Amino acid sequence: SGRLMKMQDWIKKLDEFLTISEKKLLHSAGRVSAKQAEKKALKEYDKYRQEEDKNYISDFDREVKKLLAGKKKSKIGKRIR
């Protein structure tokens, strides 16, 4: 069974994890405005989306590729017989 943890317990655990990982702890709200953070997030998401779109293969294209691969195998099998 799980152990009941309060938010303060989670904060302590996260701080310990970050310290062990040699990451800096943020002790204040920081200096980045919500607007700046949103702008950065949208920019990074746009880069991610472009990369995903480059690597995207639709279900239709995937099935056509399977069918064509199956036809090639059957043609090769007919030649060998």
Backbone as CSV, one residue per row, in Angstrom:
resi,resn,N_x,N_y,N_z,CA_x,CA_y,CA_z,C_x,C_y,C_z
1,SER,0.841,-1.188,0.000,0.000,0.000,0.000,0.879,1.241,0.000
2,GLY,0.362,2.315,-0.554,1.115,3.565,-0.674,1.172,4.328,0.633
3,ARG,2.136,5.205,0.697,2.309,6.035,1.885,1.712,7.411,1.613
4,LEU,0.938,7.922,2.538,0.335,9.238,2.393,1.421,10.306,2.502
5,MET,1.507,11.170,1.500,2.514,12.235,1.518,1.823,13.574,1.325
6,LYS,2.268,14.532,2.090,1.757,15.895,1.957,2.615,16.639,0.951
7,MET,2.141,17.787,0.498,2.877,18.584,-0.483,4.278,18.910,0.031
8,GLN,4.412,19.226,1.297,5.727,19.551,1.863,6.680,18.352,1.734
9,ASP,6.158,17.130,1.891,6.979,15.924,1.721,7.470,15.811,0.278
10,TRP,6.578,16.095,-0.676,6.961,16.029,-2.088,8.017,17.075,-2.422
11,ILE,7.876,18.266,-1.859,8.870,19.325,-2.091,10.231,18.872,-1.587
12,LYS,10.254,18.278,-0.402,11.515,17.795,0.175,12.120,16.697,-0.704
13,LYS,11.296,15.742,-1.148,11.783,14.647,-2.002,12.345,15.181,-3.321
14,LEU,11.646,16.129,-3.920,12.108,16.704,-5.180,13.428,17.444,-4.986
15,ASP,13.528,18.222,-3.911,14.783,18.926,-3.624,15.934,17.937,-3.440
16,GLU,15.677,16.836,-2.738,16.710,15.808,-2.542,17.123,15.200,-3.883
17,PHE,16.158,14.891,-4.710,16.444,14.307,-6.023,17.282,15.255,-6.872
18,LEU,16.901,16.524,-6.906,17.647,17.504,-7.698,19.058,17.691,-7.158
19,THR,19.212,17.672,-5.848,20.541,17.809,-5.243,21.416,16.616,-5.614
20,ILE,20.877,15.418,-5.520,21.622,14.208,-5.887,21.999,14.251,-7.366
21,SER,21.107,14.785,-8.195,21.347,14.874,-9.640,22.251,16.052,-10.005
22,GLU,22.748,16.733,-8.998,23.627,17.899,-9.165,22.958,19.007,-9.967
23,LYS,21.685,19.198,-9.728,20.923,20.284,-10.355,20.744,21.401,-9.336
24,LYS,20.649,22.627,-9.836,20.438,23.770,-8.948,18.979,23.812,-8.508
25,LEU,18.774,24.188,-7.255,17.424,24.338,-6.735,16.955,25.762,-6.978
26,LEU,15.709,25.921,-7.327,15.119,27.236,-7.527,14.438,27.636,-6.222
27,HIS,14.943,28.692,-5.591,14.416,29.101,-4.284,13.425,30.253,-4.380
28,SER,13.217,30.782,-5.569,12.259,31.876,-5.737,11.437,31.603,-6.997
29,ALA,10.592,32.528,-7.333,9.754,32.375,-8.521,10.557,32.536,-9.804
30,GLY,11.771,33.012,-9.706,12.600,33.190,-10.889,12.367,34.543,-11.533
31,ARG,13.007,34.754,-12.686,12.921,36.056,-13.346,12.228,35.981,-14.703
32,VAL,11.665,34.868,-15.042,11.003,34.712,-16.335,9.509,34.975,-16.150
33,SER,8.980,35.873,-16.956,7.546,36.172,-16.854,6.739,35.045,-17.501
34,ALA,5.478,35.000,-17.172,4.596,33.981,-17.761,4.555,34.144,-19.274
35,LYS,4.562,35.384,-19.738,4.519,35.649,-21.176,5.789,35.133,-21.857
36,GLN,6.959,35.363,-21.231,8.223,34.872,-21.789,8.240,33.347,-21.804
37,ALA,7.763,32.743,-20.725,7.736,31.280,-20.636,6.823,30.692,-21.710
38,GLU,5.675,31.317,-21.916,4.747,30.829,-22.938,5.362,30.963,-24.333
39,LYS,6.030,32.082,-24.584,6.671,32.302,-25.882,7.734,31.233,-26.141
40,LYS,8.545,30.940,-25.130,9.591,29.916,-25.246,8.958,28.539,-25.476
41,ALA,7.912,28.234,-24.715,7.245,26.933,-24.848,6.658,26.758,-26.246
42,LEU,6.028,27.798,-26.772,5.446,27.714,-28.116,6.526,27.541,-29.178
43,LYS,7.650,28.219,-28.992,8.768,28.097,-29.936,9.316,26.666,-29.933
44,GLU,9.512,26.107,-28.731,10.025,24.741,-28.617,9.015,23.736,-29.161
45,TYR,7.726,23.969,-28.905,6.698,23.066,-29.412,6.663,23.097,-30.936
46,ASP,6.852,24.273,-31.513,6.872,24.400,-32.970,8.014,23.575,-33.561
47,LYS,9.189,23.615,-32.924,10.326,22.803,-33.395,9.994,21.317,-33.284
48,TYR,9.406,20.933,-32.155,9.016,19.538,-31.934,7.997,19.094,-32.987
49,ARG,6.990,19.932,-33.233,5.926,19.608,-34.182,6.482,19.419,-35.593
50,GLN,7.425,20.285,-35.994,8.030,20.165,-37.315,8.784,18.845,-37.444
51,GLU,9.495,18.459,-36.402,10.241,17.197,-36.419,9.275,16.016,-36.488
52,GLU,8.204,16.079,-35.712,7.196,15.019,-35.735,6.553,14.906,-37.118
53,ASP,6.242,16.037,-37.726,5.623,16.030,-39.051,6.547,15.418,-40.097
54,LYS,7.849,15.654,-39.968,8.811,15.076,-40.919,8.813,13.558,-40.839
55,ASN,8.656,13.030,-39.630,8.751,11.589,-39.408,7.394,10.883,-39.434
56,TYR,6.323,11.614,-39.692,4.976,11.052,-39.643,4.702,10.168,-40.855
57,ILE,4.159,8.999,-40.581,3.690,8.101,-41.639,2.232,7.781,-41.301
58,SER,1.321,8.114,-42.199,-0.101,7.884,-41.925,-0.390,6.383,-41.906
59,ASP,-1.495,6.030,-41.280,-1.917,4.627,-41.255,-2.109,4.112,-42.678
60,PHE,-2.661,4.947,-43.547,-2.873,4.561,-44.943,-1.536,4.230,-45.607
61,ASP,-0.561,5.131,-45.465,0.753,4.904,-46.076,1.416,3.643,-45.525
62,ARG,1.255,3.413,-44.228,1.840,2.229,-43.594,1.228,0.954,-44.175
63,GLU,-0.094,0.947,-44.361,-0.775,-0.230,-44.900,-0.417,-0.459,-46.370
64,VAL,-0.303,0.614,-47.149,0.100,0.485,-48.554,1.493,-0.118,-48.625
65,LYS,2.372,0.336,-47.754,3.744,-0.191,-47.729,3.735,-1.692,-47.418
66,LYS,2.882,-2.107,-46.472,2.768,-3.533,-46.142,2.270,-4.331,-47.344
67,LEU,1.245,-3.802,-48.015,0.691,-4.496,-49.181,1.729,-4.643,-50.286
68,LEU,2.460,-3.567,-50.552,3.487,-3.622,-51.593,4.596,-4.594,-51.222
69,ALA,4.965,-4.631,-49.952,5.994,-5.570,-49.506,5.500,-7.003,-49.669
70,GLY,4.218,-7.243,-49.386,3.633,-8.573,-49.552,3.602,-9.005,-51.003
71,LYS,3.301,-8.093,-51.923,3.279,-8.414,-53.353,4.671,-8.745,-53.852
72,LYS,5.666,-8.014,-53.380,7.047,-8.286,-53.795,7.462,-9.682,-53.345
73,LYS,7.079,-10.044,-52.109,7.424,-11.371,-51.598,6.750,-12.457,-52.432
74,SER,5.481,-12.238,-52.797,4.775,-13.269,-53.568,5.361,-13.397,-54.970
75,LYS,5.807,-12.298,-55.575,6.442,-12.365,-56.892,7.769,-13.105,-56.802
76,ILE,8.521,-12.854,-55.751,9.807,-13.535,-55.569,9.574,-15.029,-55.366
77,GLY,8.558,-15.382,-54.585,8.238,-16.783,-54.341,7.839,-17.507,-55.609
78,LYS,7.118,-16.845,-56.518,6.692,-17.460,-57.778,7.890,-17.733,-58.675
79,ARG,8.868,-16.846,-58.674,10.048,-17.031,-59.525,10.903,-18.203,-59.057
80,ILE,10.961,-18.420,-57.766,11.812,-19.475,-57.213,11.226,-20.849,-57.507
81,ARG,9.927,-20.984,-57.523,9.274,-22.291,-57.700,9.526,-22.848,-59.023
